[in-house]
Amino acid sequence: MQDELLFNRPLVEKYDRPGPRYTSYPTAPQFHTAFAEDDYRQAAERSNRAANPKPLSAYVHIPFCKSLCYYCACNKIITHNTERAAEYLQWLKQEIRVQGALFDATRRMTQLHLGGGTPTYLSNAQLGELMAALDEAFHFAEPNEREFSLEVDPRTVTPAQVHELHALGFNRLSFGVQDFDHAVQQAVNRVQSEEQVIELVKAAREAGFESVSVDLIYGLPLQTVESFDTTLAKIIALRPDRIAAYSYAHLPKLFKAQQLIRPEDMPPPERKLELLELTIRRLTAAGYVYIGMDHFALPEDELSLARENGTLQRNFQGYSTHADCDMIGLGITSIGKVGDTYSQNVKETAQYQHRLDEGRLPVFRGYRLSDDDRLRRDVINALMCHGRVDFAAIEAQHGIEFRSYFATALKALEEMADDGLIVLRDGEVEVLPAGRLMMRNLAMAFDAYLTPQENRYSRTV
């Protein structure tokens, strides 16, 4: 039974400040170039020698798009030249072969996610090549043991192609909708019809996909409460298994594409909070469970069940039901997590090709976690996935005295306790319904690396 998610406008306004999303801890700004290819290879070797080597996961970055969505802050390449994608695929397969040689053949790949850019920029035949290369290098787990997902731009596929994607081995799809309102779509240069999405969701159901997700964005130019309410009603009628409702971070100084959005079209700050409140109210009233951060799921979905039984996980793609894996990043800009390290690939295709041509891995920076990092990561994950930190469990795992070690963090949480966001007890921190929207703020209290210069981050609510 889910707790009622409380939207308290004054508290939301108070705690809405820049902060990390904590898809990792430490977060990406702590990665450094002193961590290089040798460090990554050593991390892979250590992971193979572990008493119980973890299963494998992979994130594959396909950077290409045919048109520019003005809101997008992803690493992408806008081109109509499909030969560039064909060439990139050949280098990607080379990286897959090099990476595959680092991991024991007995370790199975249980999780795979293709993101971008637009993964469906590749043809289904090319995606088939990619899947065959991955299976040969990393050995896919049995179909009932794996979670293979793909981000889909509805403008790039047909219902027949959706069936083909399932035949290739994908069992989860995520459709980028953002907003159905035509004026909003024009303002961000992403025009797609409601009918396209309806047909594709229907095709995914017919093909047998285990989970269908829809991505929305609130805070886009020209959005109103009334227009977004109409979009939400249409999405609820489609009944996707999961809905991600992301807050749009308008940072035109950091992301050049966002400069193409007219400033006069941007909603005022109070509108964004109204849109968030509307989204929470409509989705929870429709029976969706608030998982955390931006994510909602139907009660019978694996994410909801994992939240209930305490097995919810968090990785670079957000919330997950799979046990902790060693995640391999493939393609330009991809981030991986192997053993006690994080790593990131080079960001330019020329650098990527050059390194692979020399037989090297394209890793250009990363980070090896200290004992303190691992401790704080466990605390932050407990907060964000389970809404509770058990002091005794952390003490037993890390050999510390919690209240002494985290005296500063617990002091910082007192104001949040006074505001009714959490309960501080002798042996635990428990997140209350009103605090679940402020998970990032709670996690920030345990972050040893935050500085006053936080403008690199999106806002927490």
WOHU-V578680 format. One record per pair of residues at least 24 apart in sequence whose ideal C-beta (glycine too) atoms are under 6 Angstrom apart, sorted by the first residue. I is the first residue (numbers start at 0). GAP is how many residues later the second one is. D is the distance in whole Angstrom. If there is no record, write none. Layout:
# WOHU-V578680
I & GAP & D
I & GAP & D
This chain:
# WOHU-V578680
1 & 287 & 5
2 & 430 & 5
3 & 429 & 5
4 & 275 & 6
4 & 279 & 6
4 & 285 & 5
4 & 428 & 6
4 & 431 & 6
5 & 427 & 5
5 & 428 & 4
6 & 270 & 5
6 & 273 & 5
7 & 426 & 5
10 & 408 & 6
11 & 449 & 5
14 & 423 & 5
14 & 426 & 5
15 & 443 & 5
15 & 445 & 4
16 & 443 & 6
17 & 436 & 4
17 & 437 & 6
17 & 439 & 4
17 & 441 & 6
18 & 421 & 5
18 & 425 & 5
18 & 438 & 5
18 & 441 & 4
19 & 437 & 6
21 & 358 & 6
21 & 421 & 5
22 & 293 & 5
23 & 318 & 6
24 & 351 & 6
24 & 352 & 4
24 & 355 & 5
25 & 347 & 6
25 & 423 & 6
29 & 337 & 6
29 & 419 & 6
30 & 313 & 6
30 & 334 & 5
30 & 335 & 6
30 & 336 & 5
31 & 333 & 6
32 & 332 & 5
34 & 330 & 6
34 & 331 & 4
34 & 332 & 6
36 & 323 & 6
36 & 324 & 5
36 & 326 & 5
39 & 303 & 5
39 & 323 & 5
42 & 295 & 5
42 & 296 & 5
42 & 298 & 4
43 & 58 & 4
43 & 294 & 6
45 & 293 & 5
46 & 279 & 5
46 & 291 & 6
46 & 292 & 4
47 & 56 & 5
52 & 54 & 5
53 & 271 & 5
53 & 272 & 5
54 & 53 & 6
54 & 55 & 4
54 & 270 & 5
55 & 51 & 5
55 & 53 & 4
55 & 82 & 6
55 & 270 & 6
56 & 54 & 4
56 & 268 & 4
56 & 270 & 4
57 & 54 & 5
57 & 270 & 5
57 & 272 & 6
58 & 54 & 5
58 & 270 & 5
58 & 275 & 6
59 & 54 & 5
59 & 270 & 5
59 & 271 & 5
60 & 270 & 4
60 & 272 & 6
60 & 273 & 5
61 & 54 & 5
61 & 55 & 5
61 & 57 & 4
62 & 54 & 4
62 & 269 & 6
63 & 53 & 5
63 & 57 & 4
64 & 52 & 6
64 & 53 & 5
67 & 189 & 6
68 & 119 & 6
68 & 120 & 6
68 & 121 & 5
69 & 118 & 5
69 & 119 & 5
69 & 187 & 5
69 & 190 & 5
69 & 191 & 5
70 & 117 & 5
70 & 177 & 6
71 & 185 & 6
72 & 182 & 5
74 & 258 & 4
75 & 41 & 5
84 & 36 & 6
84 & 37 & 6
88 & 37 & 6
90 & 262 & 5
90 & 265 & 5
91 & 239 & 6
92 & 40 & 4
93 & 262 & 5
94 & 235 & 6
94 & 261 & 6
95 & 37 & 5
95 & 41 & 5
96 & 40 & 6
98 & 229 & 6
99 & 37 & 3
99 & 38 & 5
107 & 31 & 6
107 & 33 & 4
108 & 29 & 4
108 & 31 & 5
109 & 31 & 5
109 & 35 & 6
109 & 36 & 5
109 & 212 & 6
110 & 36 & 5
110 & 211 & 5
110 & 214 & 6
111 & 36 & 4
112 & 36 & 5
112 & 204 & 5
113 & 36 & 5
114 & 36 & 5
117 & 35 & 5
118 & 31 & 6
118 & 32 & 6
119 & 32 & 5
119 & 33 & 6
119 & 36 & 4
119 & 37 & 5
123 & 37 & 6
123 & 40 & 5
126 & 41 & 6
127 & 40 & 6
130 & 37 & 5
130 & 38 & 6
146 & 175 & 6
153 & 38 & 5
153 & 42 & 5
153 & 43 & 5
153 & 46 & 5
154 & 37 & 5
158 & 40 & 5
158 & 44 & 4
161 & 38 & 6
161 & 41 & 4
161 & 42 & 5
161 & 45 & 6
162 & 44 & 4
165 & 41 & 4
165 & 42 & 6
165 & 43 & 6
170 & 38 & 6
170 & 39 & 5
171 & 39 & 4
172 & 31 & 5
172 & 36 & 5
172 & 39 & 6
173 & 39 & 4
174 & 39 & 5
175 & 39 & 5
176 & 37 & 5
176 & 39 & 6
177 & 39 & 5
178 & 41 & 6
178 & 52 & 5
179 & 51 & 4
179 & 54 & 6
180 & 46 & 4
182 & 39 & 5
183 & 36 & 5
183 & 38 & 5
183 & 39 & 6
186 & 34 & 4
186 & 35 & 5
186 & 78 & 5
187 & 32 & 6
200 & 37 & 5
210 & 30 & 5
211 & 28 & 5
211 & 29 & 5
212 & 27 & 6
212 & 29 & 4
213 & 26 & 4
213 & 29 & 5
214 & 29 & 5
215 & 29 & 5
216 & 29 & 5
216 & 31 & 5
217 & 57 & 4
217 & 61 & 6
218 & 28 & 6
218 & 29 & 4
218 & 53 & 4
219 & 28 & 5
220 & 40 & 5
220 & 44 & 4
220 & 45 & 5
221 & 43 & 5
222 & 44 & 6
224 & 49 & 5
224 & 53 & 6
227 & 47 & 5
231 & 50 & 5
235 & 50 & 5
240 & 57 & 5
240 & 60 & 5
241 & 55 & 5
242 & 53 & 5
243 & 50 & 5
243 & 51 & 5
244 & 34 & 5
244 & 49 & 5
245 & 48 & 5
248 & 209 & 4
290 & 28 & 6
291 & 92 & 6
291 & 147 & 6
294 & 24 & 5
309 & 76 & 6
311 & 73 & 4
313 & 67 & 6
313 & 70 & 6
313 & 71 & 6
339 & 29 & 5
340 & 25 & 6
340 & 27 & 5
341 & 24 & 5
341 & 25 & 5
375 & 70 & 5
378 & 67 & 5
379 & 63 & 5
379 & 66 & 6
382 & 59 & 5
382 & 60 & 6
383 & 55 & 5
386 & 44 & 4
387 & 42 & 5
388 & 40 & 4
389 & 38 & 5
390 & 36 & 5
390 & 37 & 6
391 & 35 & 6
408 & 36 & 5
408 & 37 & 5
411 & 33 & 4
412 & 32 & 5
436 & 24 & 6
